[in-house]
Amino acid sequence: MGMNKQAWLDAAEIVDAWRVVPRALLFAYCIWVWNVVGDTLNWYQHLPAAERTLEASGLAGAVITAVLGLATWVFKIYSDGGRDWTGQAVQP
């Protein structure tokens, strides 16, 4: 047959304790950042010399800065969302 209710709750507790979903999302975000930065740099490096203007370099710099700047917020959300293993109340 299938698993009973307690087995499902135990499995859910393990998934929650290991933070599988938040870690998968953080990993996916890192891959996305890698791709965006790589594609942006590749685009800029393949521009003809005449088109490497201040606007093009500013756009590339802004995209990279925005994507990497979001990383601090993403990691803060990940790290603040964890379980309190000390048993003490969490102060906001």
Secondary structure, DSSP 8 states (H G I E B T S, - for coil): ----HHHHHHHHHHHHHHTHHHHHHHHHHHHHHHHHHHHHHHHHHTS-GGG--HHHHHHHHHHHHHHHHHHHHHHHHHHHTS--TT-S----
